[in-house]
Amino acid sequence: MRIPLSVLLCLIFVQDYSGDARLPLPLAPPLANTVRGERVDLYPGNPARRRIGALTFLDGIILKETGRGIGGYSALVVAGTRITTISDGGTVLAFDWLGGERLANVRYASLTDGPGRGWSKLDRDTESLARDPATGTMWVGYERANAIWRYTPDLSHATGHVAPSAMSRWEDNGGPESLVKLADGRFLTIAETPADAGPGLRHGIVFSGDPVVRGTRQFAFSYRPPAGTHPSDATELPDGRILVLNRGVALPHGLYNILTVIDRDAIRPGAVVSGREVARLEAPAIHDNFEGIAATQDRGHTILWLISDDNQFFLQRTLLLKFQLDG
């Protein structure tokens, strides 16, 4: 009886073990995830104060979610009122932001295609997102795999992928944190951490076209972020300049962000580029772990959008902010 009893005890006490835990996926209807907005001010308790650096605050909310696989958003694209963001576990959240607390047409999904099996969160460590405004095609930058995957507009299926040899030396947890599709058809990506780029520098690559297409040419450059920060995303401004979102940590207030702008012509093969500071999000203004940025145009004005990664930690928040870039 000892052998059958031992087997029975194993089944009772270890029946749920099957290796690494499955990454949490959004709930499917009728038990669907939900999200609502809660308004915030640029300077808490002082709604009349709306300027910070070269930015004018237009609107902002905290995204309050319920369900599974929520939070941790690291990448952002904006098309009209449509917001699409992806978490560092592959959760896709898309909705129309109609201003203030008004959200509509909410959609949750998960990236079924990607590196690895998609069982572990590390398989879906998505950190950057780019979109073709003409076709809606999406490209996702994956850390750890140091790869770029191309998707259908709704991100439901992959149509190709590449792991560029120039990105093979990038650190597992510091890969393509920024990915930008430029208006001239080229793509730009910047590593988050230094690897072997040199003191204070980050590797950058410019692709002559779609990185996934065989034969696409590329050249390398280096980016120097502000001291004490790491680049966490980038976007192209309507005039062709590149705006980089940089993140740092400092006592006593913790996280802060510095936005720097780079002239596109300065990004050349072998160049070392650094940006000019245009704004700094730090106390007493609202501040958090901002990792996603996008730029759009509205009636001749440049509009910037920021989203923060709450690291799925209860002391942090998922903030979505909207600014006008002045000057």
Phi, psi and omega per residue, in radians:
M1 nan -0.269 -3.049
R2 -1.119 -0.725 -3.104
I3 -1.155 -0.883 3.104
P4 -1.038 -0.650 3.138
L5 -1.142 -0.705 3.120
S6 -1.111 -0.741 3.108
V7 -1.081 -0.750 3.134
L8 -1.073 -0.759 3.141
L9 -1.113 -0.673 3.101
C10 -1.091 -0.755 -3.140
L11 -1.112 -0.610 -3.115
I12 -1.241 -0.790 -2.945
F13 -1.684 -0.311 -3.129
V14 -2.211 0.417 -3.048
Q15 -1.163 -0.405 -3.099
D16 -1.594 -0.092 -3.069
Y17 -1.426 2.220 3.088
S18 -2.584 0.656 -3.115
G19 1.654 -2.651 -3.127
D20 -1.055 2.509 3.138
A21 -1.146 2.525 3.091
R22 -1.182 2.386 3.088
L23 -1.118 2.515 -3.104
P24 -1.211 2.257 3.129
L25 -1.853 2.624 3.097
P26 -1.007 2.562 3.117
L27 -1.203 2.509 3.080
A28 -1.652 2.652 3.098
P29 -0.973 2.571 0.113
P30 -1.487 -0.018 3.138
L31 -1.694 0.926 -2.977
A32 -1.367 2.697 2.972
N33 -1.083 2.690 3.062
T34 -2.332 2.733 3.084
V35 -2.546 2.507 3.049
R36 -2.429 2.825 -3.136
G37 -1.855 2.539 3.070
E38 -2.290 2.119 -2.986
R39 -1.152 2.572 3.059
V40 -2.331 2.806 3.056
D41 -1.848 2.727 3.084
L42 -1.090 -0.781 3.050
Y43 -1.972 1.847 -3.075
P44 -0.896 2.244 3.135
G45 1.447 -0.004 -3.128
N46 -2.410 1.286 -3.053
P47 -1.129 -0.324 -3.125
A48 -1.324 -0.346 -3.106
R49 -1.551 1.977 -2.963
R50 -2.275 0.159 -3.127
R51 -1.931 2.450 2.999
I52 -2.628 2.002 -3.047
G53 1.011 -2.295 3.139
A54 -1.601 0.315 -3.095
L55 -1.958 2.501 2.968
T56 -1.975 2.162 -3.112
F57 -1.268 2.242 -3.141
L58 -1.872 -0.686 -3.061
D59 -2.938 2.767 3.098
G60 -2.936 2.539 3.118
I61 -2.487 2.744 2.851
I62 -1.650 2.333 3.041
L63 -1.526 2.015 3.140
K64 -1.771 1.977 -3.029
E65 -2.007 2.651 2.949
T66 -2.292 2.600 3.135
G67 2.240 -2.549 -3.043
R68 -2.274 2.550 -3.138
G69 1.220 0.550 -3.052
I70 -1.702 2.828 3.084
G71 1.333 3.128 3.101
G72 1.335 0.522 -3.034
Y73 -1.374 2.223 -3.002
S74 -2.138 -0.091 -3.061
A75 -2.496 2.627 -2.987
L76 -2.603 2.379 2.874
V77 -2.325 2.624 -3.123
V78 -2.301 2.264 3.079
A79 -2.338 1.817 -3.040
G80 1.152 -2.182 3.085
T81 -1.601 -0.050 -3.044
R82 -1.473 2.119 3.102
I83 -1.822 2.248 3.020
T84 -2.218 2.229 -3.137
T85 -2.398 2.636 -3.123
I86 -2.219 2.425 3.126
S87 -1.509 2.929 3.102
D88 -1.381 0.246 2.956
G89 -2.117 0.188 3.061
G90 1.508 0.179 3.048
T91 -1.375 2.274 3.089
V92 -1.767 2.198 3.038
L93 -2.140 2.138 3.127
A94 -2.296 2.473 3.132
F95 -2.864 2.842 2.997
D96 -1.624 2.169 3.074
W97 -1.726 1.957 -3.063
L98 -1.694 0.226 3.136
G99 1.737 2.534 -3.126
G100 1.032 -2.330 -3.097
E101 -1.605 0.133 -3.032
R102 -1.528 1.927 3.049
L103 -2.035 2.521 -3.130
A104 -2.502 2.794 3.047
N105 0.918 0.880 -3.096
V106 -1.304 2.381 3.109
R107 -2.383 2.229 2.998
Y108 -1.921 2.502 3.066
A109 -2.743 -3.133 3.069
S110 -2.384 2.662 3.120
L111 -1.347 1.780 -3.136
T112 -1.337 -0.527 3.102
D113 -1.743 2.457 3.123
G114 2.895 -3.032 -3.141
P115 -1.081 2.618 3.074
G116 1.168 -2.795 -3.100
R117 -1.482 -0.304 -3.051
G118 1.420 0.169 3.130
W119 -1.432 -0.725 -3.086
S120 -1.646 2.648 3.065
K121 -1.070 -0.550 -3.141
L122 -1.139 -0.411 3.086
D123 -1.236 -0.371 -3.050
R124 -2.143 0.689 -3.120
D125 -1.375 1.286 -3.101
T126 -1.442 2.250 -3.054
E127 -2.190 -0.239 -3.101
S128 -2.622 2.732 -3.010
L129 -2.588 2.351 3.079
A130 -2.316 2.694 -3.076
R131 -2.414 2.467 3.005
D132 -1.550 1.976 -3.101
P133 -1.135 -0.367 -3.122
A134 -1.380 -0.683 -3.054
T135 -1.962 -0.304 -3.061
G136 1.443 -0.071 3.120
T137 -0.989 2.475 -3.106
M138 -2.022 2.611 3.004
W139 -2.230 2.402 -3.103
V140 -2.107 2.335 3.043
G141 -1.685 2.214 -3.115
Y142 -1.899 2.195 2.920
E143 -1.272 2.976 -3.137
R144 1.189 -0.958 3.043
A145 -1.333 -0.345 -3.053
N146 0.810 0.990 -3.046
A147 -2.363 2.831 3.054
I148 -2.139 2.219 3.129
W149 -2.020 2.483 3.105
R150 -1.853 2.438 -3.030
Y151 -2.305 2.835 2.956
T152 -1.124 2.835 -3.080
P153 -0.977 -0.548 3.133
D154 -1.587 0.108 3.107
L155 1.102 0.342 -3.097
S156 -1.439 -0.437 -3.092
H157 -2.487 2.486 3.036
A158 -1.490 2.533 3.116
T159 -2.057 0.104 3.098
G160 2.827 2.850 3.112
H161 -2.784 2.833 -3.132
V162 -2.644 2.538 2.993
A163 -2.078 1.522 -3.024
P164 -1.013 2.422 -3.134
S165 -1.060 -0.542 3.134
A166 -1.176 -0.320 3.120
M167 -1.696 -0.025 -3.047
S168 -1.170 -0.437 -3.136
R169 -1.544 -0.132 -3.123
W170 -1.170 2.569 -3.041
E171 -1.165 2.626 -3.091
D172 -1.024 -0.673 -3.094
N173 -1.888 0.480 -3.130
G174 -2.637 0.634 -3.043
G175 -1.429 -2.412 -3.000
P176 -1.290 1.321 -3.118
E177 -1.234 -0.411 3.130
S178 -2.123 2.403 3.069
L179 -2.578 2.139 -3.059
V180 -2.272 2.283 2.933
K181 -1.627 2.014 -3.098
L182 -1.389 2.739 -3.089
A183 -1.106 -0.440 -3.131
D184 -1.503 0.110 3.080
G185 1.713 -0.209 3.108
R186 -1.385 2.915 3.075
F187 -2.175 2.585 3.124
L188 -2.284 2.384 3.055
T189 -2.389 2.582 -3.138
I190 -2.315 2.355 3.078
A191 -1.296 2.628 -3.141
E192 -1.357 -0.744 -3.035
T193 -1.979 2.884 -2.937
P194 -1.188 -0.639 -2.960
A195 0.896 -2.178 -3.126
D196 -1.926 0.539 -3.053
A197 -1.277 -0.367 -3.087
G198 2.048 2.844 -3.072
P199 -0.962 2.094 3.070
G200 1.299 0.113 -3.059
L201 -1.893 2.799 3.034
R202 -2.231 2.480 3.072
H203 -1.176 2.497 3.010
G204 -2.393 2.626 3.106
I205 -2.344 2.427 2.962
V206 -2.002 2.195 3.092
F207 -1.722 2.480 -3.099
S208 -1.241 -0.290 3.113
G209 -2.883 -2.661 3.132
D210 -0.969 2.067 -3.107
P211 -1.051 -0.453 -3.062
V212 -1.319 -0.423 -3.076
V213 -1.305 2.256 3.131
R214 -1.053 2.369 3.107
G215 1.614 -0.067 3.103
T216 -1.101 2.230 -3.125
R217 -1.388 2.845 3.134
Q218 -2.685 2.734 2.966
F219 -2.440 2.742 -3.084
A220 -1.817 2.597 2.997
F221 -2.511 3.105 3.112
S222 -2.220 2.481 3.112
Y223 -2.012 2.350 3.088
R224 -1.897 1.818 3.119
P225 -1.301 2.878 3.030
P226 -0.966 2.544 -3.083
A227 -0.924 2.322 3.091
G228 1.480 0.095 -3.097
T229 -2.154 2.870 3.022
H230 -2.157 2.449 3.054
P231 -1.201 2.252 -3.106
S232 -1.984 -0.216 3.017
D233 -3.089 2.976 3.120
A234 -2.661 2.811 3.105
T235 -2.640 2.782 3.068
E236 -1.693 2.308 3.066
L237 -1.413 2.789 -3.117
P238 -1.011 -0.434 3.141
D239 -1.564 0.089 3.068
G240 1.688 -0.203 3.076
R241 -1.244 2.763 3.136
I242 -1.847 2.203 3.099
L243 -1.830 2.182 -3.097
V244 -1.939 2.325 3.074
L245 -1.682 2.079 -3.101
N246 -2.016 2.461 -3.053
R247 -2.122 2.423 3.097
G248 -2.463 3.015 3.106
V249 -2.331 2.315 3.127
A250 -2.652 2.524 3.061
L251 -1.373 2.609 0.089
P252 -1.661 -0.038 -2.968
H253 -1.733 -0.053 3.049
G254 1.458 -2.260 -2.985
L255 -1.213 2.532 3.023
Y256 -2.612 2.862 3.127
N257 -2.317 2.496 3.047
I258 -2.117 2.229 3.082
L259 -1.728 2.214 3.129
T260 -2.168 2.588 -3.120
V261 -2.038 2.407 -3.095
I262 -2.133 2.364 3.004
D263 -1.191 2.270 -3.072
R264 -1.051 -0.615 -3.111
D265 -1.181 -0.302 3.115
A266 -1.306 -0.318 -3.109
I267 -1.520 1.711 -3.099
R268 -2.273 2.876 3.123
P269 -0.948 2.186 3.095
G270 1.381 -0.036 -3.079
A271 -1.276 2.639 2.961
V272 -1.907 2.055 -3.055
V273 -2.075 2.592 3.007
S274 -2.402 2.718 -3.040
G275 -1.783 2.887 3.023
R276 -1.656 2.280 -3.097
E277 -1.203 2.324 3.090
V278 -2.030 -0.376 3.115
A279 -2.883 2.735 3.128
R280 -2.410 2.051 3.109
L281 -1.640 1.859 -3.119
E282 -2.705 2.907 3.122
A283 -1.006 2.466 0.194
P284 -1.505 0.033 3.072
A285 -1.278 2.913 3.084
I286 -1.050 2.430 -3.118
H287 -2.680 2.606 -3.135
D288 -2.956 -2.841 -3.080
N289 -1.589 1.235 -3.096
F290 -1.282 2.181 -3.078
E291 -2.233 -0.088 -3.131
G292 -2.238 2.416 3.117
I293 -2.481 2.557 3.079
A294 -2.543 2.683 3.113
A295 -2.220 2.396 3.055
T296 -2.370 3.112 3.079
Q297 -2.134 2.489 3.091
D298 -2.502 1.906 3.108
R299 0.899 0.798 3.075
G300 1.492 -0.066 3.135
H301 -1.779 2.538 3.052
T302 -1.539 2.162 -3.107
I303 -1.921 2.298 3.104
L304 -1.956 2.468 -3.132
W305 -2.177 2.353 3.134
L306 -2.237 2.480 3.016
I307 -2.291 2.505 -3.107
S308 -1.847 2.591 3.088
D309 -1.675 2.000 -3.122
D310 -1.437 0.042 -3.133
N311 0.953 0.349 -3.106
Q312 0.905 0.710 -3.094
F313 -2.108 2.282 -2.956
F314 -1.125 -0.330 -3.137
L315 -1.506 -0.115 3.108
Q316 -1.938 2.965 -3.060
R317 -2.298 2.747 2.972
T318 -1.690 1.790 -3.105
L319 -1.807 2.387 3.029
L320 -2.103 2.004 -3.061
L321 -2.094 2.616 -3.136
K322 -2.247 2.238 -3.107
F323 -2.269 2.808 2.889
Q324 -1.878 2.291 3.100
L325 -1.547 2.136 -3.072
D326 -1.794 2.527 3.029
G327 1.344 nan nan
